[in-house]
Structures are given as C-alpha cells and as structure tokens.
Amino acid sequence: LQMGERPPSGRERLLDLGCGCGDLIEAIRCHYCRKRYEGRQKGCRGRALSCATDERIPDFDFFGIDCNAENVQAADEKRGARIVEGDCGQLDTLLAGGIDFDVIVCCGLLNRQVTAREDAVHILGQAVSRLRAGGHIVVTGYTACHLAAEDFSRLGIEVLQRSIPENLFKPYREYHLRQFYVGRKR
C-alpha cells in the first residue's frame, strides 16, 4: 500500500488512527455523500462507502490504521479508504513519503485501558507531526484518556473543545463518551 502519493490539488486527507473496521470513515463518507448528492439521489442505501455512487468523494482521501488484521479486512471490504495494518505508534514506518493530513481522528485509541501513557503521548506526537498547519485533531474516549489540554498545547495544538464533564463520573458499564478534544495545529 503506497500512502505517500499526493492527491490532486484541492483534496483533503483524513486519517483515522485505530480505525477498527472502518465504521467512522464509513459514517463520514455517508454524511458527505448525502450532502453532495442531495436532490439528485436519496443518499445512503445501506453500504455507506458505495452509497449514491461508486465514485470516491472528490474532496477527500480517507486513510486508516489498525493493528487488528480482521478489522483491516472488514474496513477494506467497505471500500473508499486506504487502510493499513500496523501499530499506530509507527506512523513514520507506515506512512511513507512524509504524507500529511488535514484531519486526524483518534477514537478510543488513547484511552487508559487501551494504551499506556507513554505510548499515548508518543502516538499523539507522531500524529501532530503529520498534521498540516491549520489542520484539526479529534481525540475521543469512552474511558478516561491519558491526555490533558496541556499535552495538546505543548505539541502546538490549540484546544478548541474539550471534555464532556457530565459523563466523566457515570458508571463505566454504561456507554458514554467521557473524553472529547478538538484541536487545531498552529
């Protein structure tokens, strides 16, 4: 998989770190598919990555990384994204050619139950190094995240939105979004 290719001018890139089976990429594509083809077609018809048209969404290139081979295979079957199997802490190895991104998403990857603090800080640092100036990073978690706003600031990220305090102390058996950071690279 060659991820280092530069897309045609005007295209933006989104990277989903810890993409799992590609559901988030599929949902984003479905959202834009509906917007783009509104009025001409009904939008998604089941499989979001092939909804309304078999064309890729012209404004975006989607990338994903996950360490589970079965997740990568499931994501590949949905089409529309370049998915690679590997450790999200090895971005320099997995993403050849200095590829950069406009949006990077980490949903659940940097949680305490998933990743050690040192690894979380390393992954975030590598992600920020691949984020273009003015690009956005979104970090969410259903359990506590190792990172705080200060960690983002030290890496040159302006925190635009953070946390969801009303969910932080709800029982973990209940599925609530507990951490949420949106930042923009200065």
Secondary structure, DSSP 8 states (H G I E B T S, - for coil): --------TT-EEEEEET-TTSHHHHHHHHHHHHHHHBTTB-S--S-GGGSS-SS--TTEEEEEEES-HHHHHHHHHT-SEEEEES-GGGHHHHSGGG--EEEEEEESTTBTTTS-HHHHHHHHHHHHHTEEEEEEEEEEESS-BS--HHHHHHTTEEEEEE--HHHHTS-TTS----EEEEEEE-
